[in-house]
Amino acid sequence: MNASESIFLTQAENDKYALLMEIVGLKRDELPVKKRIELSRNNQPLVEDVNLRQVAMLLNRSYGSLYNMYMSIIWGPKGNYRTGC
């Protein structure tokens, strides 16, 4: 099995996934319950925009590293915009 067929996340991918889940959790907590239920029923994403400075402050992390990690989640490894994020 080569590296591209591995079913396990690398540490960098695991960090990206954890960041994404933290952002979604923070944004979810900001929404009123009624709005969350409505979005869930309509299969709409909870996160439409992200204030990375606010996220960095809440997570006690540097803005620059969060920005780079978030952009790699959104744009992917080859600079192609990911539409399902």
Order of alpha helices (4+ residues) and beta strands (2+ residues): alpha-alpha-alpha-alpha
